[in-house]
Amino acid sequence: MKEKIGEQYIRLDLLSFEQAELILEYQKEHGDMKFGDIAVYLGFLDEDQVGNSLKE
């Protein structure tokens, strides 16, 4: 089974479980935004962290 992006960020210690939950809640209200974009928008991650983690 493919790992979800939020789980990957948690596993890599880039996000806490609570931060991932906040991102998912935000995503429910703004469905057109991607998880990584929301993480950057909320200040939990920067663009480099999102790009580098997606390469794994």
Buried (B, 14 or more C-beta within 10 A) or exposed (E): EEEEBBEBBBEEEBBEEEBBEBBEEBBEEEEEBEBBBBBBEEEBBEEEBBEEBEEE
